[in-house]
Amino acid sequence: MKKLIATILTVITLPVFADNYDSYEYGYNDAPRRDNYVGLRMHKNENIAFRVEPEYGNGTTLRDDSFGVGLIIGNRLTNHIKIEFESEYTYGGQKKYGTDYDFNIWSNMLNVYLYQQFGGAVEPYAGLGVGVSGLWGDANGTMHASDATADMSWSAMIGVNFALNARVDLNIGVKYQNYGDLDMYNSDDGTHAPVEIDGTEFYISAAYKFGL
């Protein structure tokens, strides 16, 4: 919660410090238009949740802190809207009630952001994403993911983007993402256990801007 509050305060207060950016020798306003960008994103999941609901017996919820990495490719459509493709990998696992659970997630999202630029350097934003995640999981080698390992995903995020110079951006934010549902089956008795996966992520990314 403290990290979330700090992120929100950063988004609200940092535009105050952007006024001097225009005087920078290589400032954003002095550079050619950079509509396109590519970058790398590091993310940390805060208590990513895996809710396992077997056909028989009680369900259980696994929570794990994990790190991941992703690739972003984007375009500024207008002065207030940008669109972005994000592909990221994350891992989660935990031992509970004597069972070792392991999950792998590869999400591919199309994100749309609404942003406001201040002083040519600071851009608070909010965004929504929709896409498809590949989901894999097993438990002690007896429960495995079924063949249906892809599901629809959606996300919502807020953050702030900093133009460090005419070419490089630094981006920080927080995101909630629902990765979808994974169907696991027990190879011993043939029972199934649906698993719903979601989490809250803090992320930081660096992007290189270029024009075509």
C-alpha positions, 0 to 999 in steps of 0.5 A, a space after each residue: 500500500 505504501 508503494 501505491 501511495 508513493 506512486 500516486 503522489 509522484 504522478 500528482 506532484 512531478 509536473 511542478 518540476 517540469 517547467 525548467 525542462 524547456 531550457 535544456 539544450 537538447 529539450 523535448 521541444 527542440 527535438 524532431 517529433 518522435 512518434 514511435 518507441 521501443 523499450 524494455 520493462 521490468 515489473 514486480 508482482 505484489 502478491 500475484 494470486 492463483 485461486 485454485 478451485 478443484 472439483 472436490 474438496 476446498 479451494 485454495 489461494 496462492 499468493 507470491 511476489 515475483 519479478 518479470 521482464 517485458 518488451 514494449 513497442 508503441 506509437 503516439 497517435 495524438 498529443 494525448 493518446 498513445 497505443 502500445 504493444 506489450 509482451 511480458 513474462 512472469 513466474 509464480 510459485 509457492 508451496 502450500 499444504 505440502 504441495 508445490 505449485 509452479 506457474 508461468 505466464 506470457 501475456 501479450 497486451 494491446 494498451 491504450 493510454 490517455 496522457 497529459 504533457 507538462 513542460 515537455 518533460 513529464 507525462 502523467 497517464 492512465 491506460 487500459 489494456 486487452 490481450 491474450 495470455 499463455 498460461 502454464 502450471 503444475 503441482 508436484 508433477 501430478 496436476 498439469 495445465 490442460 491443452 487450453 493454455 491461452 485466455 483473454 487478459 485485461 489490465 488498468 494502469 496509472 503512472 508517469 513518463 519522463 522524457 530524459 532527453 530527445 531520445 530516451 524516456 523513463 516510465 514508472 507506474 502501477 498496474 492491475 492485470 487479470 491474466 485469465 483462467 487456467 484449467 489444470 487436471 490431475 493425471 492420477 484421478 482425472 479431476 480438474 481444477 480451474 485456476 484464476 490468475 490476477 495481480 498488481 504490478 509495479 513497473 519501470 521501463 526505458 524506451 528509445 524514441 525514433 521517427 519514421 
